[in-house]
Amino acid sequence: MGDIVLTGMGVVSTAGHSLEIFWDNLLRGHVTYKPLEEFANNSNYRYCVGSKIEDMSWRDRVEKEYLNTYGRVSSYAISAASSAILDAGLTTEDIKSARIAVCVGTTMGEINAEERITELKYSKDFVDIDRVLLDSYNTENIGNAVRKALGLCGPVYVVPTACAAGNYAFALGKRLIEWEYADIAIVGGVDTFSRVAFTGFQRLLSLSPDLCRPFDKNRKGLIVGEGCGIVVLEKESTATARKARILGRLLGVGLTSDRYHMTAPHPEGDGAIRAMKRALEEAGLLSSDIDYVSAHGTGTSVNDRIEVKAMEQVFGTNSIPAVSSIKSMLGHAMGAASALELIASIQMMHNDKILPTVNHVETDSELLIDCVPNVARDASIEFVMSNSFAFGGQVSSIVVKKG
């Protein structure tokens, strides 16, 4: 049936809400997180650095009716999906005549609504919870909001696979098209900054006090972030028929389970190794074909070490291609992370640049990789592997070819 191709992309992110601004900020190595005033003087929090969206222009792409009905996560998804549809050149007639699936991954869902409900419930003046607020908490709203706002007709899925949710959504969208359940799939990941996630990572001692330094010898942890990345997948024949621009080809996916621990990765990188190998096998490629790896790269001591250990098993100790982590700039956008990383990878392919891992000061002698430290690099990229590893042992890897 031909390749599953990528024809449109949309972002809502701390680096910007247009593809051009998103790319420019990442290319410049712009760090988008900072100390947050709401946590700075709270003794319950050891650290207060986070990555939050301050530019509200993403709302311009969402009709007021939906902003008033749905939570922030659903609204992010509508905004990014609207951009992706426009970028793909899909017309109203295209949308009406095609079976268009929606697959959106998330870690926390509409957690802001839950936080607000909790605040109200335990306030001294509590009387009742507004029905609109209560209804906005439903996680299924995320996919349904996109379907309704864009007038789509097809299956709708919300994929709750933690920080690998974006990659899992890509995989599901690919399968739905291959199985002839859909002609086109709107796929990606989304999460909003939440006190629940921020507090949880505080308790796990996983946060950095200042900067996210993936693969650096003195890395101290991750930075909690937010955002949304959405892409349009479709049959190559469908894209060709409507003369669409093909940005990339989703060749292979690998989804596995670590079968080890609720929050810690397998010490030998078991799931990660199997995920990367499965993605390569489905893509019909050798490890030596990969030009660049978009790393999970959280900046925590254990995760970075295990990811490199797994890559050594897949690529060979001295044969790992260039690797970088844009989490060093964006922080960890949870369920949106892998979606934003795929979009950045597609942009790298078309701009012949590898984005850097910023904040790199001292090389870790145990991590024998080229992490493209601090400055973007010229490079010709045809094949990319993008990794995303989540709590609960939910491990994913995808392989994409330049369109």
Beta strands, then each sheet from edge to edge (+ up, - down):
strand 1: 4-13
strand 2: 34-35
strand 3: 49-50
strand 4: 100-105
strand 5: 156-159
strand 6: 184-191
strand 7: 227-235
strand 8: 248-257
strand 9: 292-294
strand 10: 322-324
strand 11: 353-354
strand 12: 377-378
strand 13: 383-389
strand 14: 394-402
sheet 1: 5+ 4+ 6+ 7- 1+ 8- 14+ 13- 9- 10-
sheet 2: 2+ 3-
sheet 3: 11+ 12-
end
